[in-house]
């Protein structure tokens, strides 16, 4: 087999492959012999059909099958021989596909970039340090109570924080507009759910009252036909309900699966969950900074094939997340290209760090991570056992741990500054990293 390789760009290779005619014909003959054993031809018993008849009837199709198989196998042999690492399927251009002649074709493809990850010492990391204090637990208890607020009907005028049951009809320039009317809508005053001026104008209403209000749609309102226009809403108040926070008692604790220990037991469980959230948040922020630093320090040219594959994955994820009967390929590729490129580059860099430092998943850390995830469930032992019985899920955890080990490797060389902050500051979501 003859192979020649031409570099047409930093990552693209144009490989010309020639397969000897003798190999082609031998493979065709083998395929026809296999066909002869099972072919059914009128006038002949199975397995007794003369080879001349087999060739006459089946040689063309057998040759096409052989050519396809030989292109696939010879391409693989050639990239191994040339020590190339294709980043996607090749584009095949036939040169000679004639009977009795060497099979020749050109395969054009991209290869994975070859590089060494560097610049660890220039990466600056701010590592947040925080603790869960009693005041933080108190604040979380208040949040949990508010999330489980019940509303009870009252006879008084409505105040901010009250829930109204309303019917309303909206008009602009004296004409009703689409989406401007509803019945039985539940609205908490002060929630900011409606356009500015709507909720404020309903403070002080009572059950059974009808009130005409005149808010104005914001200039940047999503419906351009309504943006900046004054509206008139006729609102009928069906009921006014005041918020009632639940008591910190056994009934409330049971909503969260806590059946023993009373208030102290509940506080202990809340604190444990907050500490878990704190660890995850600070770890995530450090990881994001490390990845941003690796990207900045290691510009890598990326194979278009890998970006295309990642774009397709993101398209599918988008359809799954938002639903709808839509073909993922209908979504414009431009929506996902920057995110896809970031993912691909980071994947290549992380893989290279693993290779350079010969990292392998620390099985003790794998076990520790699984146990931490399992601790959020009622039967943690069963969750741990489930992970160790499912190879796919276990390998996903190993990948997470390996990525953590990459972060640790970078932190050993990076410029790390520890900063003490409050619990709220530590768990506050970080800004999304900018795609490069």
C-alpha positions as CSV (number, residue, x, y, z in Angstrom):
1,X,0.0,0.0,0.0
2,X,1.4,3.4,-1.0
3,X,0.6,6.5,1.1
4,X,1.6,10.1,0.7
5,X,0.5,13.0,3.0
6,X,0.3,16.7,2.3
7,X,-0.4,19.4,4.9
8,X,-2.9,21.9,3.4
9,X,-3.2,23.9,6.6
10,X,-2.2,23.7,10.3
11,X,-4.7,20.9,10.9
12,X,-5.9,19.7,7.5
13,X,-4.2,16.7,5.9
14,X,-4.6,15.5,2.3
15,X,-3.6,11.9,2.1
16,X,-3.3,9.9,-1.2
17,X,-3.7,6.2,-0.7
18,X,-3.0,3.4,-3.2
19,X,-4.2,-0.2,-2.6
20,X,-2.6,-2.8,-5.0
21,X,-5.0,-4.3,-7.5
22,X,-4.0,-7.8,-6.3
23,X,-5.4,-7.0,-2.9
24,X,-8.6,-5.7,-4.4
25,X,-9.1,-8.7,-6.6
26,X,-8.4,-11.1,-3.8
27,X,-11.0,-9.4,-1.7
28,X,-13.5,-9.5,-4.5
29,X,-12.9,-13.2,-5.0
30,X,-13.4,-13.9,-1.3
31,X,-16.7,-12.0,-1.3
32,X,-17.9,-13.9,-4.4
33,X,-17.0,-17.3,-2.8
34,X,-19.0,-16.3,0.3
35,X,-21.9,-15.4,-2.0
36,X,-21.6,-18.7,-3.9
37,X,-22.3,-20.6,-0.7
38,X,-25.6,-19.1,-0.1
39,X,-26.8,-17.8,-3.5
40,X,-30.0,-19.2,-4.9
41,X,-30.0,-19.4,-8.6
42,X,-32.7,-21.1,-10.7
43,X,-31.4,-24.4,-12.1
44,X,-28.7,-25.0,-9.6
45,X,-28.6,-26.4,-6.1
46,X,-27.4,-24.1,-3.3
47,X,-23.6,-24.1,-3.1
48,X,-23.3,-25.7,-6.6
49,X,-23.6,-22.6,-8.7
50,X,-20.6,-22.3,-11.1
51,X,-18.3,-19.4,-10.2
52,X,-18.7,-18.0,-13.7
53,X,-22.4,-17.6,-13.1
54,X,-21.7,-16.0,-9.7
55,X,-19.3,-13.5,-11.2
56,X,-21.8,-12.6,-14.0
57,X,-24.6,-11.9,-11.6
58,X,-22.9,-10.6,-8.4
59,X,-19.4,-9.2,-9.3
60,X,-20.5,-5.6,-9.7
61,X,-22.2,-5.4,-6.3
62,X,-19.4,-7.4,-4.6
63,X,-16.8,-5.0,-6.0
64,X,-18.7,-2.0,-4.7
65,X,-18.9,-3.5,-1.3
66,X,-15.2,-4.4,-1.3
67,X,-14.2,-0.9,-2.4
68,X,-16.1,0.6,0.5
69,X,-14.6,-1.8,3.0
70,X,-11.1,-1.3,1.6
71,X,-11.3,2.4,1.8
72,X,-12.3,2.2,5.4
73,X,-9.7,-0.4,6.4
74,X,-6.8,1.1,4.3
75,X,-7.5,4.6,5.7
76,X,-7.2,3.3,9.2
77,X,-4.0,1.5,8.3
78,X,-2.6,4.6,6.7
79,X,-3.2,7.0,9.6
80,X,-1.6,4.4,12.0
81,X,1.4,4.1,9.7
82,X,1.7,7.9,9.4
83,X,1.1,8.4,13.1
84,X,-1.8,10.8,12.4
85,X,-4.7,11.4,14.8
86,X,-7.9,12.3,12.7
87,X,-10.4,14.6,14.4
88,X,-13.3,13.4,12.3
89,X,-14.4,11.3,9.3
90,X,-12.4,11.9,6.1
91,X,-13.8,13.4,2.9
92,X,-13.0,10.7,0.2
93,X,-12.3,11.7,-3.4
94,X,-11.9,8.7,-5.8
95,X,-9.0,8.8,-8.3
96,X,-8.9,5.2,-9.7
97,X,-11.7,2.8,-9.1
98,X,-11.2,0.7,-12.3
99,X,-11.1,-3.1,-12.4
100,X,-7.6,-4.6,-12.7
101,X,-6.0,-1.3,-11.6
102,X,-4.7,-0.2,-8.2
103,X,-7.4,1.4,-6.0
104,X,-6.4,5.0,-5.5
105,X,-8.3,7.7,-3.6
106,X,-7.6,11.0,-1.7
107,X,-8.8,11.3,1.9
108,X,-9.0,14.9,3.3
109,X,-9.4,15.3,7.0
110,X,-8.4,17.3,10.1
111,X,-6.1,16.1,12.8
112,X,-6.0,16.9,16.5
113,X,-3.6,19.7,17.4
114,X,-0.4,18.9,19.0
115,X,0.6,21.2,21.9
116,X,1.9,21.3,25.4
117,X,-0.1,23.1,28.1
118,X,1.9,25.9,29.7
119,X,1.5,29.2,31.6
120,X,0.3,27.8,34.9
121,X,2.4,30.3,36.8
122,X,0.6,33.3,35.2
123,X,-2.9,32.2,36.2
124,X,-4.3,34.3,39.0
125,X,-6.9,32.6,41.2
126,X,-9.0,34.1,44.0
127,X,-10.1,31.3,46.3
128,X,-13.1,32.3,48.5
129,X,-13.1,31.3,52.2
130,X,-16.3,31.3,54.1
131,X,-18.2,29.5,56.9
132,X,-21.8,28.8,57.7
133,X,-22.7,30.9,60.8
134,X,-25.7,30.8,63.0
135,X,-27.0,34.0,61.4
136,X,-26.7,32.3,58.0
137,X,-28.8,29.4,59.2
138,X,-31.4,31.8,60.7
139,X,-31.6,33.6,57.3
140,X,-32.0,30.3,55.5
141,X,-34.9,29.3,57.8
142,X,-36.6,32.5,57.0
143,X,-36.2,31.8,53.3
144,X,-37.6,28.3,53.7
145,X,-40.6,29.7,55.6
146,X,-41.3,32.3,52.9
147,X,-41.0,29.7,50.2
148,X,-43.8,27.8,52.0
149,X,-46.0,30.8,52.6
150,X,-49.7,30.2,52.8
151,X,-52.3,32.9,51.9
152,X,-55.5,33.3,53.9
153,X,-58.5,35.5,52.9
154,X,-58.8,38.8,54.8
155,X,-61.5,41.5,54.8
156,X,-59.1,44.5,54.9
157,X,-57.6,46.6,52.1
158,X,-54.7,45.0,50.2
159,X,-51.1,45.7,51.2
160,X,-47.8,44.9,49.5
161,X,-47.1,41.2,50.0
162,X,-50.8,40.3,49.8
163,X,-52.1,38.0,47.2
164,X,-55.0,39.1,45.0
165,X,-57.4,37.0,42.9
166,X,-58.3,39.3,40.0
167,X,-60.0,39.5,36.6
168,X,-58.8,42.1,34.3
169,X,-59.3,43.5,30.8
170,X,-56.7,45.7,29.2
171,X,-57.0,48.2,26.3
172,X,-54.6,50.4,24.4
173,X,-56.1,53.3,22.4
174,X,-59.5,52.0,23.4
175,X,-58.9,48.6,21.8
176,X,-58.4,45.3,23.6
177,X,-55.1,43.6,22.8
178,X,-54.0,40.0,22.7
179,X,-52.9,38.7,26.1
180,X,-54.4,41.7,27.9
181,X,-57.2,39.9,29.6
182,X,-57.5,37.1,32.2
183,X,-59.8,35.7,34.8
184,X,-58.9,34.3,38.2
185,X,-55.2,35.4,38.1
186,X,-53.3,35.2,41.4
187,X,-51.0,38.1,41.9
188,X,-48.8,39.0,44.8
189,X,-48.5,42.7,45.2
190,X,-44.9,43.8,45.0
191,X,-43.7,40.8,43.1
192,X,-42.9,42.8,40.0
193,X,-44.7,40.2,37.8
194,X,-46.8,42.8,36.0
195,X,-45.7,45.9,34.1
196,X,-44.6,49.0,36.2
197,X,-47.5,50.8,37.8
198,X,-49.9,47.8,37.6
199,X,-49.3,46.3,41.1
200,X,-48.7,49.7,42.7
201,X,-52.2,50.9,41.6
202,X,-53.9,48.0,43.3
203,X,-52.5,48.6,46.8
204,X,-55.5,49.5,49.0
205,X,-58.2,47.6,47.0
206,X,-60.7,45.4,48.7
207,X,-62.5,42.2,47.7
208,X,-65.4,42.9,45.4
209,X,-64.0,46.2,44.2
210,X,-63.5,47.2,40.6
211,X,-60.7,49.6,39.8
212,X,-59.5,51.2,36.5
213,X,-55.8,51.7,36.4
214,X,-53.5,53.3,33.8
215,X,-50.0,51.9,33.7
216,X,-47.6,52.4,30.8
217,X,-45.8,49.7,28.9
218,X,-42.0,50.0,29.2
219,X,-40.2,51.4,26.2
220,X,-38.2,48.2,25.8
221,X,-41.3,45.9,26.2
222,X,-40.9,42.7,24.2
223,X,-44.1,43.3,22.2
224,X,-43.0,46.2,20.1
225,X,-46.7,47.0,19.3
226,X,-47.3,47.9,22.9
227,X,-43.8,49.3,23.9
228,X,-44.0,52.7,25.4
229,X,-47.9,53.0,25.1
230,X,-50.3,54.0,27.9
231,X,-52.8,51.3,28.8
232,X,-56.1,51.1,30.6
233,X,-56.9,48.0,32.7
234,X,-60.3,47.4,34.3
235,X,-59.5,45.2,37.3
236,X,-62.1,43.3,39.3
237,X,-60.8,42.1,42.7
238,X,-62.3,38.7,43.6
239,X,-60.4,38.3,46.9
240,X,-57.5,39.5,49.0
241,X,-55.4,37.1,51.0
242,X,-52.6,37.9,53.5
243,X,-49.4,35.8,53.7
244,X,-49.1,33.5,56.7
245,X,-45.6,32.1,57.4
246,X,-45.5,28.6,58.7
247,X,-44.4,27.9,62.3
248,X,-41.1,26.2,62.9
249,X,-42.7,23.0,64.1
250,X,-42.7,19.3,63.4
251,X,-45.3,19.7,60.6
252,X,-43.0,22.2,58.8
253,X,-39.9,20.1,59.4
254,X,-41.7,17.0,57.9
255,X,-42.0,18.9,54.6
256,X,-38.2,18.5,54.3
257,X,-38.1,14.8,55.4
258,X,-37.0,15.7,59.0
259,X,-39.1,13.6,61.4
260,X,-37.0,13.6,64.5
261,X,-34.8,16.0,66.4
262,X,-37.2,19.0,66.5
263,X,-35.8,22.5,65.7
264,X,-32.2,21.6,66.6
265,X,-32.3,18.5,64.3
266,X,-33.8,20.6,61.5
267,X,-31.2,23.4,62.0
268,X,-28.4,20.7,61.8
269,X,-29.8,19.3,58.6
270,X,-30.1,22.8,57.1
271,X,-26.6,23.7,58.1
272,X,-25.3,20.4,56.5
273,X,-27.0,21.3,53.3
274,X,-25.7,24.8,53.3
275,X,-22.1,23.6,54.0
276,X,-22.5,21.2,51.0
277,X,-23.7,24.1,48.8
278,X,-20.8,26.3,50.1
279,X,-18.2,23.6,49.2
280,X,-19.7,23.2,45.7
281,X,-20.0,26.9,45.0
282,X,-16.4,27.8,46.0
283,X,-15.0,24.7,44.2
284,X,-17.0,25.7,41.1
285,X,-15.7,29.3,41.2
286,X,-12.1,28.2,41.5
287,X,-12.6,25.7,38.6
288,X,-14.1,28.4,36.4
289,X,-11.1,30.7,37.1
290,X,-8.7,27.8,36.3
291,X,-10.4,27.0,33.0
292,X,-10.4,30.7,32.0
293,X,-6.7,30.9,32.9
294,X,-5.9,27.8,30.9
295,X,-7.8,29.2,27.9
296,X,-6.0,32.5,28.0
297,X,-2.6,31.0,28.4
298,X,-3.0,28.3,25.7
299,X,-4.5,29.5,22.4
300,X,-5.3,26.3,20.5
301,X,-6.4,26.0,16.9
302,X,-9.5,23.8,16.9
303,X,-10.6,21.2,14.2
304,X,-13.8,22.4,12.5
305,X,-15.1,18.9,12.7
306,X,-15.0,18.9,16.5
307,X,-16.7,22.2,16.7
308,X,-19.4,21.0,14.3
309,X,-20.0,17.9,16.4
310,X,-20.2,20.0,19.6
311,X,-22.7,22.4,17.9
312,X,-24.9,19.4,17.1
313,X,-24.8,18.2,20.7
314,X,-25.7,21.7,21.9
315,X,-28.6,21.8,19.4
316,X,-30.0,18.5,20.7
317,X,-29.6,19.7,24.3
318,X,-31.5,22.9,23.5
319,X,-34.4,21.0,22.0
320,X,-34.5,18.6,25.0
321,X,-34.4,21.5,27.4
322,X,-37.0,23.8,25.8
323,X,-39.2,21.1,24.2
324,X,-41.1,21.6,21.0
325,X,-41.4,19.5,17.9
326,X,-38.4,20.8,16.1
327,X,-35.5,19.3,14.2
328,X,-32.3,20.3,16.1
329,X,-30.6,21.0,12.7
330,X,-33.1,23.8,12.1
331,X,-31.5,25.8,15.0
332,X,-28.8,28.2,13.5
333,X,-25.3,26.9,14.1
334,X,-24.2,30.5,14.9
335,X,-26.2,30.4,18.2
336,X,-23.9,27.7,19.5
337,X,-20.5,28.1,17.8
338,X,-18.8,30.2,20.6
339,X,-19.9,27.9,23.3
340,X,-19.0,24.9,21.3
341,X,-15.5,26.2,20.6
342,X,-14.9,27.0,24.3
343,X,-16.0,23.4,25.2
344,X,-13.8,21.8,22.6
345,X,-10.7,23.9,23.4
346,X,-11.1,23.2,27.1
347,X,-11.6,19.5,26.4
348,X,-8.4,19.4,24.5
349,X,-6.5,21.3,27.1
350,X,-7.8,19.2,30.0
351,X,-6.9,16.0,28.1
352,X,-3.4,17.3,27.5
353,X,-2.9,18.2,31.2
354,X,-4.0,14.7,32.1
355,X,-1.5,13.3,29.6
356,X,1.4,15.6,30.6
357,X,1.1,14.8,34.3
358,X,0.0,11.2,33.8
359,X,-3.1,11.8,35.9
360,X,-5.6,9.0,36.8
361,X,-8.8,9.2,38.8
362,X,-8.2,8.9,42.5
363,X,-10.6,6.2,43.5
364,X,-10.6,7.4,47.1
365,X,-11.9,10.8,45.9
366,X,-14.4,9.0,43.6
367,X,-15.8,7.3,46.6
368,X,-15.8,10.5,48.7
369,X,-17.7,12.4,45.9
370,X,-20.3,9.6,45.5
371,X,-20.9,9.5,49.3
372,X,-21.3,13.3,49.4
373,X,-23.9,13.2,46.6
374,X,-25.6,10.2,48.3
375,X,-25.8,12.1,51.6
376,X,-28.6,14.2,50.2
377,X,-30.9,11.2,49.9
378,X,-32.9,9.3,52.5
379,X,-31.0,6.0,51.9
380,X,-27.4,7.0,51.1
381,X,-26.0,3.5,51.2
382,X,-28.4,2.4,48.4
383,X,-27.3,5.4,46.3
384,X,-23.6,4.5,46.8
385,X,-24.3,0.9,45.8
386,X,-26.3,2.0,42.8
387,X,-23.3,4.0,41.5
388,X,-20.9,1.1,41.9
389,X,-23.3,-1.2,40.0
390,X,-23.6,1.2,37.0
391,X,-20.4,1.6,35.0
392,X,-21.6,4.6,33.0
393,X,-22.6,6.6,36.0
394,X,-19.4,5.6,37.9
395,X,-17.2,6.6,34.9
396,X,-19.0,10.0,34.8
397,X,-18.0,10.5,38.5
398,X,-14.5,9.5,37.7
399,X,-14.4,12.1,34.9
400,X,-15.5,14.8,37.4
401,X,-12.8,13.7,39.8
402,X,-10.1,13.7,37.1
403,X,-11.1,17.2,36.1
404,X,-10.8,18.2,39.8
405,X,-7.3,16.7,39.8
406,X,-6.5,18.8,36.8
407,X,-7.6,21.9,38.7
408,X,-5.5,20.9,41.7
409,X,-2.5,20.4,39.4
410,X,-2.9,24.0,38.1
411,X,-3.4,25.4,41.6
412,X,-0.1,24.0,42.7
413,X,1.6,26.4,40.3
414,X,-0.8,29.2,39.9
415,X,-1.0,32.5,41.8
416,X,-3.6,31.8,44.4
417,X,-5.0,34.4,46.8
418,X,-7.4,33.3,49.6
419,X,-10.1,35.8,50.4
420,X,-12.5,35.7,53.3
421,X,-16.1,36.5,52.4
422,X,-19.6,36.0,53.8
423,X,-21.6,32.8,53.1
424,X,-24.0,34.8,50.8
425,X,-21.1,36.2,48.8
426,X,-19.5,32.8,48.5
427,X,-22.6,31.0,47.2
428,X,-23.7,33.9,44.9
429,X,-23.6,32.6,41.3
430,X,-20.5,33.7,39.4
431,X,-20.8,35.5,36.1
432,X,-20.9,33.2,33.2
433,X,-17.5,32.9,31.6
434,X,-17.2,34.7,28.3
435,X,-16.8,32.5,25.2
436,X,-13.6,33.1,23.3
